Amino acid sequence: MKATCDIVLEFDDAEKVKTVMQCVKVDDFNFVRSSASGKRLEAHIDSKSVSSLLHTLDDYLACISVAEKIVE
């Protein structure tokens, strides 16, 4: 079974979005496709199973959280 997830995160300003995205994009590989659009960070995650999707989503959001704290 294939599982997918789309995430939209809104930040205070576009510059912060670009910086956070650059920090986490290194780890995207072929699991996550992320892009910046104004104040929004958009990500699409593809996975082979629900459990794998949850693991990838957990890792991605943890990386976003760390990057956001560093940027602030």
N, C-alpha and C positions, 0 to 999 in steps of 0.2 A: 504494500500500500504506500502511496506517495502522500506526503503531508507538506503543506505550504503555509506560510504566515507572512502577512504584510504588517509592518510597524510604521507608525508616523509619530515622531517626537517633535514637539515644538519648543524652541529655545527663545531666549530674550532677544537675541540679535543674530543676523546672518553670519557675522564673522565668527561667533562662537560655534555655530553649526559647522562651518567649514573646518575649524580647528579640531573639533571633536571627531568629525568624520575622518580627517586625515590620520588621527591617532588610531582609530579602530579599523580603518580600511585595510591596513597591513595584514590583518588576520581574517579578512573576508574569504579568501581562497575562492573555491567554487560553491561554498555553502550560502553565502550572503551577497546580495547585490545592493549596495547602498548608494544614495545620491543626496545631494543638498539642493533644496529649493526654497530660497528665501530664508525664513526662520525655521524651516522644517527639515528634519533628517528623515528620509524615507528608506526603509530597508525591506527587501523581499528575501525570505529564507525558504529554500527547497530542501527537503529531506526525504529519506527512504522510509521512515516510520515516525509514528507519533512520539515515541520515546526519544528518538534521535533529534526530532524537532525541538522537543522540550529542553534537551541538553544544549543544543546550539543556541536556542533563545536565551536560556539562562546565562550562558557564557557571553553572548553578545551584549545583553543588558548589563551584566557586571562590568564589562569593558567600557561601555558607554558611561556608566556611573563613575568609574575611576577617571576616565578622560575628562568628564565634566567637572569633577572636583579639582583636577589639576589646572584646568583652564580658568577656573574661578580664582 
